[in-house]
Amino acid sequence: MTTEQQKYLDDCRKRYAADLTDDILPFWMKHGLDREHGGIYTCVDRDGARMDTTKSVWFQGRFGYVCAAAYRHAGRNPEWLAASKSALDFLERHCIDTDGHLFFTVTAEGAPVQKRRYVFSECFAAIAMAEYAAASGDCSYAAKALDMFRNTLRMLSTPGFLEPKTLVPSRGHSITMMLINVAQVVRQVAPDPVLDAQIDRSVDELRRYFMHPEFGSILETVGPDGEFIDTCAGRTINPGHCMETAWFLLDVARTRSWDAQLVEMAVTIIDWAWKWGWDEPYGGMINFRDCRNFPPQDYSQDMKFWWPQCETILAALYAYVATGDGKYLEMHRRVNDYAYRVFPDAEYGEWYGYLHRDGTVAQPAKGNLFKGPFHIPRMMLKATQLCDEILNE
């Protein structure tokens, strides 16, 4: 590594660490944490003003995870650990229905508002419980995390329990890749054969069903046996999801002595996602592409969202750690420079979430039911660790 590269990574490391503890977490501790009812609000305007008291159940788990991880890795601030416990307490008291399936949204006090067919809320609850167990030393949360993971698998495997997305049989990329990361987080505190088995199952499904070399991409939706579905939905490429999948795979590869097949699989996905996702004229990772280059159907197809940039930053760093190939450090430099140029709000803090293709702000709210304290702080936590690892070598 050159002296210039070392300085670049050192500067990145300092920025990630400082922004996490001086900007992102303080914003949400001040404007999001509900000190009356517990848990967190995420529907806040640019300056943190609350726009809606409806609470995202996703974010009770996501915030619980982030705060516990920050406590472990970014300074043992007791307020962060207490915030993690607040989110978990709120989730356990109010967000689990009688059938074990979590709600999607609840009121400020915890009354049910909406329930959806997804199990993403369960996934985020499991990683929060696992991370809290690691941060606090409370082993009961490790058991809860494993139980939540097993319950998620039960719901996914019980015919008719979760309403199918369409009447056309299909498989979805999102839950397949998410279960890798959830199992990886939970296994740190509750090693169990079911976790490694799910990782192996998801890796196999990604390779057999979702990776389509004829298009040079992972597809978001495929037939039951990986068949190409020649519709707008079936042709959808989500470059951000592809990058996230890739670093999940590299995170597993690391724990398996940098398994060569996993590394090759992951960097192939990264190379594919970069080719489809990087917007050469304007910079940044674009939202959606069509694998046959038809116009994507989604209205936000050419926008720049916050989270694909975060996932690409991490994927590029992981790939550089795994391979030492300088092209991934250059990939990191390009997406990192872009993200820091257009997303941070210098006046009120935190990052904008939704930009037009040219990088101008589409809407300035800092949070809603889908954006909040997760992708950005997780990126900063993990990127700090990866930069340290590279520099220490």
N, C-alpha and C positions, 0 to 999 in steps of 0.2 A: 504494500500500500504506500502511495506517495505521501509526502508531507502535506500536500494540498488536500488529499482525500482525508487524512487524519484530522486536519483542522475543520474540514467540512462536517465530518461526523461528530466531532467534539462540539461544534457550534449547534448542530441539530440536537444533540443530547441535552445540552444546557437549555435550549429553547423548549423542548418537550417537557422537561422536568419543571421548569419555572412556570410555563403556561398551565400545566396541570394544577399546581398547588397555589398559584397566584391569580389565576383567571377562571378556569373552567369549574373547578370544585367550589370556590367561593361564590360564584354566580348562582349555582344550584343550591348550595347551603342557605344562601340568603333568600332567593326567590322561589325555590321549589319545595324545600323541606317543610312539611306540615307539622308544626310543633303543637298543634291542638289535637288533631285526630290521628297523627302518625302517617307515615308514608310520604309520598312526594307528589306534587303537582308538576305537570310539564307543559300545560297550555299557557305559555307566557309570551308577551310581546317583546319587542326588541330591547326595551329597558327593564324587562323582568316583570312588568305589570301583568297581573293574572287576568287572562281572557276567559277562562272557563274552569270551573272547579271539578269537572269530570276527571277522574283519575284513570290512567292507563295501567292495567294490571301488568302488561309487559314491563313497565318501568318500575314497578315495585321490585321486581326481580333484578332488572338491569341496574338500577341504582344501588340495590343491596349488594350486588356483585362488585360494582365499581368502587364503592366506598370501602368495602372490606379489602379489595385488592390494593387500593391506595394506602390503606393502613399498613398492609404487609410490606409494600415495596416503595412507598414514597414518603415515609415519615409516619411514625406511630401516633398520629393525631387522634386522641380519644373521641373527638367529635365525629370523625369519619366512621369509627366503629359503632358509635351510638346511632348514627344515621342509618347504617346498614341494618342494625337490629330493629330500628323503627320501621323500615320498609318491610322487613321480614315479618315482624309482629302484625303489621297491618294486613299483609298478604294472607297470613295464616288465619287471622280472625275473620276477615271479610271476603276474601277473593276465591275461596274454594267452594264449589257447589256440592250438593249432597251426593252426586255421582262421582265425585273426585275430579271433575273437569273444572278448570279455572274459568272465571269470567274474563271478558275482554276489557270491559270498562265498569267502573263503579262510581258512586257519588263520593263527595268529600268525606262523608261519614262512613262509607263502605257499603251502601245499599246497591244491589245489582242494577246495572243499566243495560248491558249487552253481553251476549255470549256468542262466540263464533265457533266454527268447526275446526279451527286450528289448535295445535298443541304448543304453540310458541310460548305462551305464558308459562306453561309447565317447564319448558326448557330453561327459560330465564330464572324461574324460581329455583330449579335444581342447581344451577351454577352459583346463584346467590347463597344458597344454603351451604354448598361445598366451600365457597370462598370464605364465608363467615366462620365455618368450622376451623379452617386453616388459620384465620386471623385471630380468632378468640380462644382457640383451644377447646371449645365446647364440642365434644365428640357427638353429642346428640344431633347436631346439625349435619354431621357427616351421614348419619343413618337416615335422617330426613331427606337428604339430597339423593341418596340411593333409592329410597322409597319413591320419591317423586319421579326419578328416572324410570324405575320399573313401571310405575303407574302410566307414564307417557307411552311406553312400549305396549302396555296393555290396551290403551285406548286406540293406538294405531293398528293393532292386530285383531281387535274385536270387530267382526263384520257388523256393519250398521251403526256402530257407536258414533262415528264421526261421519257427518253427511258428506258425500263425495262432492268435489268441486264442480264436476260436470257429469252428465250421463254417459259421456264417452270415456271408457276406461283409460286411465293414464297414470303416470308417475310424475311426481314433482321433485325438482332439484333442491328446493329450499330445505325441506325437512331432512332429506338425505344427508346433506352436507352439515346441517346444524347438529345432528346427533353425534357427529364426529367430535365436535368441539365440546358439547355437553358431557359426553362420556370421558373425554380427556381431562376436563376440569374436575369432574366428580371422582375419577380414579386416583387423583392425588391424595384424597382423604378417605376414600372408601374403596380400596381395590377389590374388585369383584369380577369374576369371569364374564358376567353379562356385559360389562363395559367394553372390554377388549373384543368380545364377540360382535358387538354392535359397530365398533370402529371398523373391524374387518369386513362386516357386511356392507356398511356404507361405502367403503373404499371399492369393494367389488362392484357394487351397483353403479357407482360413478363411472368406473372403467367400462363396464359392460353395456350400460344403458344410456348414460348421459353424455359421454365424450363421443363426439361425432367428427372424426378426422376429415370426412368429406366436406365439412363446412369449416373445419379448423376451429371448433368451439365446443363448449358445453352448451346444451340446450336446456331451457328451463322446464319444458314439459315434453314428455315422450310417451309412447305407447307402453303397455305393460311389459313388453320385452325389448324396450328401447326403440321401437319403431318410430321413424320420422313421421310427424303429423303435419301435413302440408296445409296449415292454416296460419293465421296471424299469430295465434297463441303458440302453436307448435314451432313456429320459426323464430320465436323470441330468444335473443341473446341478452343476458344481463351481465355486462362486463364486471360490475362491482361484485356481484355474487361469485363470479368465477375467481376473482382475485381473493375473495374471502375463503372460498373453498381451498384454494392453493395454499394459503398460509396455514389453514387448519391441517392440511396434509403434511406440511413441513414441520409443524409442531409435533405431530405424531412421529414423523421420521426421526426427529431429534432424539426422542425417547427410545428409538429402536436402532441406535448406533448409526444414524443417518442412512437408513435403509435405502439402497440405491434405486430400487424400483419406485418407491414412493417419491423420492426426490425427482426422478425423471418425469414421473406423472405430474407432479406439482409444477415444475418449471415449464413443462409443455402447456399446461393450462394457463400459466402466467403469460407465456409468449403469445398464445392465442388471444387471450383477453386484452393484452396491450394492443395487438394489431386491430382488433375490432373496436376497442374502447377509447383509445387515445385520440383526442380531437386535434389534429395537426394545425388547422388554421387558428384555433382559439386557445388551445391547451385544455387540460383537464380530461377526466374520464366522463364519457357521455353515458346517458342513462340506458338506452335500449337500442339494439340493432336487430335487423331482420337477416337471418342467415342466407337468404336469397336476394338480399339487397332491395326488397320491396320497402315502401315506407312503413315504419312501425306503427301499430295501431294506437299505442298508448299516447295520451296527450302530452306527457312530459318527456317524450322520447329523446329530445335533443337538449334537455336541460342538464345542468350540472348540480347534482345533489352533493351534500357534504360527505355522506358515508362512503360512496365508491372511492373518493380520494383517500380517505383514511385507510380503507382496506388495501388500496394499491400501495400506499406508503409502507404498510406492514409486509405485504407480499414481496415487494422489491427487497426490503431489508432481509427478510427470511431467506430469500433466494440467494442473496449475496453471502450470507453466513453459510448456507448449505453448499454453494458451488465456488465461491471466490471469483465468480465471473464479473468483471467490471461493468458489463452492460447493465447489470441489475442495480449497481450503484448509480449509474447514469439515469436509469429509469426512476430511481428514488429521487434523485436531484430534480428531475423535471416535474414530477407530480408534487413533490414537497414544495418546490418554489411556487408552483401554480396555486396550491391550496393556501399557502400563507400570504399570497398576494391578494387573493379575492375573498376569502371566507371570514377571517377574523374581523370583528367589529371593534375598532380602536376606541370608540367613544363609550360604549356601554358594556363591552366585554363579550365573551363567548364567540361563537361563530354563527354566521348566517347559515341557513340550511338549503335554500332554494334559489338558484341563480339561473338566469337565462344562458343560452349557449355562449354568448359573448362575455360572460362573467359579471354582468350587471345584476343587481339584486332584483329578484322577482317578487319576493315578499319578505319582510324583515323580521317576522316572529322568530324567537329563539327556540320555541318548542311547541309541540302539539302532542297528539296521541302516539305519534311515531318518531318524532325527533325529541331528544332529551339527552341526559347525561349517560351516554353509552359508547357509541362509536368513537367519538373524539377522545374522551378520557381513556378508553381502553387502548386506543392507538398510542396515545402519549405514554401510558404506562409501559406497554410492550416495546415501543420503539426506543424508549430510554434504555430498557434492559438489553435490547439487541445492539444498540450503539455501544454500550458498555462492553458487551461481549466481543464485538469486533475490535474495539480499541485496546482492550486488555490482551488480545492475542498478539 
